Amino acid sequence: MATPVNELSYAQAVGELEQILALMQSDRCDIDKLSAMTRRATELLTECRARLTATDQELRTILSQLENNQ
């Protein structure tokens, strides 16, 4: 059973996403597992995007605070 997406580090999530993509693009892709791989890739992508957005917002807040303190 796959680790829940929210328990993976960002690097682990991206790594798994890259593995899924490589498998989907290969001639070893099992068509019977394609929908499950697509679902997992979507979950990973959604989680990575959310983390990037949260980090971007946090950095903007920090930079704004630094500018206000000068």
URMOKA-V347359 format. One record per residue. RES is the residue in one small letter. PSI is psi in degrees with one decimal (999 if undefined). NEAR is the number of other C-alpha atoms within 12 Angstrom. Layout:
res=RES psi=PSI near=NEAR
res=RES psi=PSI near=NEAR
This chain:
res=m psi=137.8 near=5
res=a psi=146.8 near=16
res=t psi=137.0 near=14
res=p psi=139.3 near=15
res=v psi=-40.0 near=27
res=n psi=-8.0 near=18
res=e psi=-6.1 near=14
res=l psi=149.3 near=20
res=s psi=164.9 near=17
res=y psi=-44.6 near=22
res=a psi=-39.8 near=18
res=q psi=-41.8 near=21
res=a psi=-44.5 near=29
res=v psi=-41.7 near=26
res=g psi=-44.2 near=18
res=e psi=-39.8 near=27
res=l psi=-42.3 near=28
res=e psi=-38.6 near=19
res=q psi=-44.2 near=20
res=i psi=-45.5 near=29
res=l psi=-44.3 near=23
res=a psi=-41.7 near=16
res=l psi=-41.5 near=20
res=m psi=-32.5 near=22
res=q psi=-10.2 near=15
res=s psi=168.2 near=13
res=d psi=5.4 near=10
res=r psi=1.7 near=14
res=c psi=123.2 near=19
res=d psi=110.8 near=16
res=i psi=-28.2 near=15
res=d psi=-19.1 near=11
res=k psi=0.7 near=15
res=l psi=-43.3 near=19
res=s psi=-37.5 near=15
res=a psi=-40.6 near=17
res=m psi=-39.9 near=27
res=t psi=-41.4 near=22
res=r psi=-45.9 near=16
res=r psi=-42.8 near=27
res=a psi=-38.8 near=28
res=t psi=-42.4 near=21
res=e psi=-44.2 near=25
res=l psi=-44.7 near=34
res=l psi=-41.9 near=28
res=t psi=-44.4 near=20
res=e psi=-44.7 near=26
res=c psi=-43.5 near=27
res=r psi=-41.8 near=17
res=a psi=-41.5 near=17
res=r psi=-40.5 near=22
res=l psi=-42.5 near=17
res=t psi=-44.3 near=14
res=a psi=-41.7 near=14
res=t psi=-42.0 near=15
res=d psi=-46.4 near=14
res=q psi=-41.8 near=14
res=e psi=-42.4 near=14
res=l psi=-39.6 near=14
res=r psi=-39.2 near=14
res=t psi=-45.2 near=14
res=i psi=-46.3 near=14
res=l psi=-38.1 near=14
res=s psi=-42.4 near=13
res=q psi=-38.3 near=12
res=l psi=-42.0 near=11
res=e psi=-36.9 near=10
res=n psi=-24.8 near=9
res=n psi=-6.7 near=8
res=q psi=999 near=7
